[in-house]
Amino acid sequence: MPKIGHIVTRPGRREQDPPVEIPVAEELETVPGIPKHESDLEFYSREYPLETINIDERASRDWANRIRDGHLEMREIRREHDRLNKPIVMAGRMTGEMEPTSEPVGEDITELIKAKARSLGFGEVGITRYDHHYTYVSKKDWVKFPHAICLAYEQDYEPTQSIPSVPAEIVHSSTYRTEGAAGLELGNYIRSLGYRAQVHSPNDNTGPYIPMFVEAGLGQLGANGQLLSPHFGSRARLMVITTDAAVSYDKPVDYGIHQFCNICQVCANRCPGRAIIRDKIWWRGAEKNKLIFKRCRPVMARYLGCGICMKVCPIQKYGMKPVMEHYISTGEVLGKGTNGLEGYELHDQGYFGPGELPTFDGQFFNMPHGKAEDWVFEQFKEKLVAAGGVETAAGDDAIEEFKDKLSMALALDQDAFGMGDDENPDYI
């Protein structure tokens, strides 16, 4: 049986819980954090800076929302979320300009911040440098302060296990709102200690947050492209607060996830769209299991947000400590090959147990790509050809329609926040 290589000690799942010890098998040990080449990371961030998919893939996002709106309950969920969440997002956008409400206390306030965050319901909190390598182009001038307080809020267990479902989507959106409101309160607390605090909403990301969470020791990047946190795996909903407060940085931790995911492979085996690459590759300077966006988005759009890669992850379902203890005692992945972990149902296809996957025809994966204005232009070209060119009445109509739609598309980019798409760096 595998031997214990090292033990990771973490604060308990809840504020009042005792610390937990997570054993990591010797054969699972690799490196803390994410394997990366700093020179490559620097090159890509300089020459090919990131932009949020809510802008760069706005066409497919709007297409997906139209499909979801065909499901009456999902349409109402999304509209209610937007109505309740927009004030939280807009309040966060104002926080970078807010002044402290007292004089600085003049000492390291790391533990005060962490204790307050835990009292507000955050299950994981760590602090590291805000890494501008990952800042989106549209947010370059928005981020003001150097230190990143990384905050993870747990999404409720029971509805998450029903993925893909309406209850899972309800808890998905409500967790973001609860977390966003708690983040605003934590920002107020930091300002009351004499420091600035800029709240980065979980639905208005300034970049992919996962690399900073890994640097802060709050988990590692899983094969499903999600943060696998110690207590609740990928049910961690993420947000960041940046500050100029006097704080100390945490360090990345080797939880054994890189090698464990190579052995587990359950998310890759069970993905309905076959969107998860089994073998790690180097991408933008980091080693990871890259996701195939064009095979992921169509499934998410048609099946209530999908999320099956979250549902079938043993770290999410059982927690990191039980999974690692089981591996050390048996050499096996807890739950692998069982209906309890791997089974799921798609509303029009039925139930799929271990080894069973749905099939889709090629048309299923057709969707618009690029920015909203890119797709408007593609549609305009098609209509212009069908109209017989610009020198026709139909061509004049196509031009007028194009101008109206282009104005609308450009306006959309000015309000491009969404429901957590950018938590996942592998969509980029």
Helices and strands as residue ranges (DSSP letters): E 4-10, E 20-25, G 26-28, H 38-47, H 53-56, H 58-69, H 72-93, G 95-97, H 110-119, E 124-129, G 132-134, G 137-139, E 147-154, H 157-160, H 166-192, E 197-200, H 210-215, E 220-221, E 227-228, E 236-243, H 257-264, H 266-270, E 281-283, E 286-288, H 293-302, H 308-311, H 314-318, H 320-330, H 339-342, E 344-346, E 350-352, G 362-365, H 372-387, H 393-412, G 413-415, G 421-423, G 425-427
